[in-house]
């Protein structure tokens, strides 16, 4: 799982994972990250730390979104796929 950066227009972070079938790119809304952060964090660094701690769940969510199979748990059900 890789963070491609922040998309300010969509208020989300672009994240990607590579699979044998190709790369999957999705948007992780900032409000999803914000729910898990403590007040007094340090902006992007804190967001990137949160993403790193949840990399496995984000990876599984991207794969589930592409396949259309499986139930995606909250808060990751707010993610969506985008073109690379």
C-alpha positions as CSV (number, residue, x, y, z in Angstrom):
1,X,0.0,0.0,0.0
2,X,1.4,3.4,-1.0
3,X,0.2,6.9,-0.3
4,X,0.3,9.0,-3.5
5,X,-0.5,12.3,-1.8
6,X,-3.4,14.5,-0.8
7,X,-6.1,15.5,-3.3
8,X,-7.2,18.9,-1.9
9,X,-10.2,19.2,-4.3
10,X,-11.6,15.9,-3.1
11,X,-10.5,16.4,0.6
12,X,-8.9,12.9,0.5
13,X,-5.6,11.1,0.3
14,X,-4.9,9.1,-2.8
15,X,-3.7,5.6,-1.9
16,X,-2.7,2.7,-4.1
17,X,-1.9,-1.0,-4.0
18,X,-0.3,-3.3,-6.6
19,X,-1.8,-6.6,-7.4
20,X,-1.0,-9.2,-10.1
21,X,-4.0,-7.7,-12.1
22,X,-2.6,-4.2,-11.9
23,X,-2.5,-1.2,-9.7
24,X,-5.6,-0.1,-7.7
25,X,-6.0,3.5,-6.8
26,X,-8.5,4.9,-4.3
27,X,-9.4,7.9,-2.3
28,X,-9.4,7.8,1.5
29,X,-11.5,10.8,2.8
30,X,-9.8,13.1,5.3
31,X,-12.7,12.8,7.6
32,X,-12.1,9.1,8.0
33,X,-8.6,9.8,9.1
34,X,-9.7,12.6,11.4
35,X,-12.0,10.3,13.3
36,X,-9.1,8.3,14.5
37,X,-6.7,11.2,15.4
38,X,-6.2,12.8,18.7
39,X,-6.6,16.6,18.9
40,X,-3.2,18.3,18.8
41,X,-1.7,16.2,16.1
42,X,0.7,17.6,13.4
43,X,-1.3,17.7,10.2
44,X,0.1,15.6,7.4
45,X,2.6,13.7,9.5
46,X,-0.2,12.6,11.8
47,X,-2.4,11.6,8.9
48,X,0.4,9.6,7.3
49,X,1.0,7.9,10.6
50,X,-2.7,6.9,10.8
51,X,-2.6,5.6,7.2
52,X,0.6,3.6,7.9
53,X,-1.1,2.0,11.0
54,X,-4.1,1.0,8.9
55,X,-2.2,0.0,5.7
56,X,-3.4,-3.6,5.8
57,X,-7.1,-2.6,6.1
58,X,-6.7,0.0,3.3
59,X,-5.1,-2.6,1.1
60,X,-7.9,-5.1,1.7
61,X,-10.5,-2.4,1.1
62,X,-9.0,-1.4,-2.3
63,X,-9.0,-5.0,-3.4
64,X,-12.6,-5.6,-2.2
65,X,-13.8,-2.4,-4.0
66,X,-12.2,-3.6,-7.2
67,X,-13.6,-7.2,-6.9
68,X,-17.0,-6.1,-5.7
69,X,-16.9,-8.9,-3.2
70,X,-16.9,-8.8,0.6
71,X,-18.2,-6.5,3.2
72,X,-16.1,-3.4,3.8
73,X,-16.0,-2.4,7.5
74,X,-16.5,1.1,8.7
75,X,-14.9,3.6,8.3
76,X,-13.2,2.2,5.2
77,X,-16.6,1.8,3.5
78,X,-16.2,5.6,2.7
79,X,-13.4,4.9,0.3
80,X,-13.8,4.9,-3.5
81,X,-11.8,3.9,-6.5
82,X,-10.4,6.4,-8.9
83,X,-8.4,6.2,-12.2
84,X,-4.6,6.0,-11.8
